[in-house]
């Protein structure tokens, strides 16, 4: 296990896979800027448990679980709701897009350059994809919709004339 107290921003996926490196750590939610943009704050931690290895074909892979708890706005009552996140990670790490042909259609992969994988970005992407489509409490009532009713002394809307009435006059009648 690779001893880390802080999440490394960049890693060399090939070396990590050769060493069968493991990352087991917690990192502040504040480190994930794009995730914070869709949450109500940056309090809390992200728990990371990742293991790097090479599959039978020799392709570097990272597997593991990333968890966090974030606050979002409930789309029913518009109050804060606590949302637990869990991302099950199984991603192949490719240094060239041409190697994607080796993978099956269902395999997820990330292309990295210069032996540097942006691990922070990968983890953040996985967390963002694990966000619910609609954040909501399980047992809350929607806010009442505002309905604007016309006042009693308002004039009624005038009836609009049918624009096709003129065309009806041009149509030959069946009685002729």
Helices and strands as residue ranges (DSSP letters): E 10-11, H 13-18, E 22-28, G 29-31, H 33-36, E 45-54, E 60-73, E 80-94, G 97-102, E 108-111, E 117-118, H 119-129, H 165-170
